[in-house]
Each structure stands twice: as structure tokens, then as C-alpha cells.
Amino acid sequence: MAIEKETGARAGKKAASRALTALLVFLFICLGLFVFDRENFYLWAKAIHVIAVIAWMAGMFYMPRLFVYHADTAPGSEQSETFKVMEARLMKVIMNPAMILSWIFGLYLAWTGFHFMGGWLHVKLLAVVAMSGVHGYFARAVKDFARDARNKSPKHWRIVNEIPTVLMIIAVIMVILKPF
């Protein structure tokens, strides 16, 4: 068992290292686009923002499902330990970088394209701030599950699973329709 955990920890470190390397390469490419293709950088930023938001939302939709299943396992069981690894990697390797990139490129777009003007943009930003708060709540839950602290039921996580969906719908409607 100790060897399996060590191997799992080593694999996790390798995965995190690969993710960090990919993120640094990505940021280097973005810097290159900003410097050498400034004329089209706004469009690149928009594409990168959409890609980052999709990755972030995928994690935001999947994480509470993991919590539903994790909450039904016995603390210390093999299943529980597997969920701990899945939750930590999803948070560290996908969700955190995607949220950071969504914010960076989203703020760039809001400033460059709209100078932070428009009621629709303010509502969208409010939805994104709320989504970031839910992200933080999920990050705290990952830490709680890692300590085998289970203070929420599977039913709670099923309900919480709907919050990112509602916030995403609000943000998309604001961006596409710009109602005010």
C-alpha cells in the first residue's frame, strides 16, 4: 500500500510538472502573440478566453459530481482515496489554471473591448465573481475530503452541482444578448 501511494504521489507530481510546463509554454506563446501579432491579439485573447472558460466550466460541472460519489464512500476506503486524487488533480491541474486564464484574458477583453462599460458586462462580471466564489468553495471541499472531513451530504452536492450551470447561463446570455 505504501508503495502504491508513493507511486501515486510520484505520478501526481509528474502530472503537475507537465501541467505547469504546458501552462508556461502557453503563456510564452501568448506573450509572443502579444508582441509579434498585436494587430490580431484581441481575437487571440478572445479565443484563449473561450477555451479557458470551457475548461473551467468542465471542471466546475464535474467536481460536484465527484463530491456526490465521494460522500457515499467510507473514509479511508480505496474508493475514497481514489476520489481524493481525482479531486486534487482536477482542481490543481485543470480548474485553477483555467480560472486564472479566464480572469486574465477576460479582464483584458473587458478593458480593451468595452472599457468596463455596459450593464451587461457588470452583470457578467458579477456572475464570474460568484463562479469564482463557488470555485473557492469547491477548493475548500477538496481539502475537507482530503482530511476525511465529511460535513455535507450527497444531496447537498447534487444541489450545489446546479449553481455553476445557472451562473454560466447568466454569463452567456449577458455576453451574447447584451440586454442592457
PyMOL commands that set and color helices and strands:
alter all, ss='L'
color gray80, all
select helices_A, chain A and resi 2-36+38-71+78-114+119-146+154-160+163-177
alter helices_A, ss='H'
color red, helices_A
deselect
rebuild
show_as cartoon
